[in-house]
Amino acid sequence: MNQRKVGLVAAAALALSLVSGCAVADDGYPMSYHPNIEAADFNAQQAIERMRMAQQANDYHMGGHAGRAIQLLQDARYEMQAAAESASR
């Protein structure tokens, strides 16, 4: 029984690692062909991190504006990814 459980866990771990590896390999692939979009995405990531640091520094008393800015930057990153994918077709 023990060997069967170990085999099942090993098989599940292998399947999950293959799936996660494919997800990571696919993530950002089109961006590498579009250096301007890739740079803009990097800048948006940095802006999100800076906004989060500003929230923490101000004890999250920013009238909801920082949270809204973060959401807009995340939306922009999604659109940048979509633009890169469209341009790669």
Secondary structure, DSSP 8 states (H G I E B T S, - for coil): -HHHHHHHHHHHHHHHHHHHHHHHHHTTTGGGG-HHHHHHHHHHHHHHHHHHHHHHHTTT-STTHHHHHHHHHHHHHHHHHHHHHHHT-
